[in-house]
């Protein structure tokens, strides 16, 4: 059975991004449709899979990470128009039986991602 998971590492402070808000969308013919919102736990992860079993279907998805709000909550002084506000990651799921792990490494000024395991 496949599943979708995520986690975020705060590279500015060298720790998990505990409390960061994340939204998940699935694209259809009309555009992105909101599926769920959550806050990451103390390990910078969702408490469980974002999607699994019958809820994980092939298609295009988007995760949106609220990076600026997270760093501001930690006391970072950012301009009102932060360089990175929300980080959207668009990705495809081709195999409903696979584990898709979408990590984010983020600071107020840079981010990177990859397909994890």
Buried (B, 14 or more C-beta within 10 A) or exposed (E): EBBBBBBBBBBBEEEBBBBBBBBBBBBEEEEBEEBEEBEBBEEBBBEEBBBBEEBBEEEEBBBBBBBBBBBBEBEBEBEEEBEBEBBEBEEEBEEBEBBBBBBBBBBBEEBEBEEEE
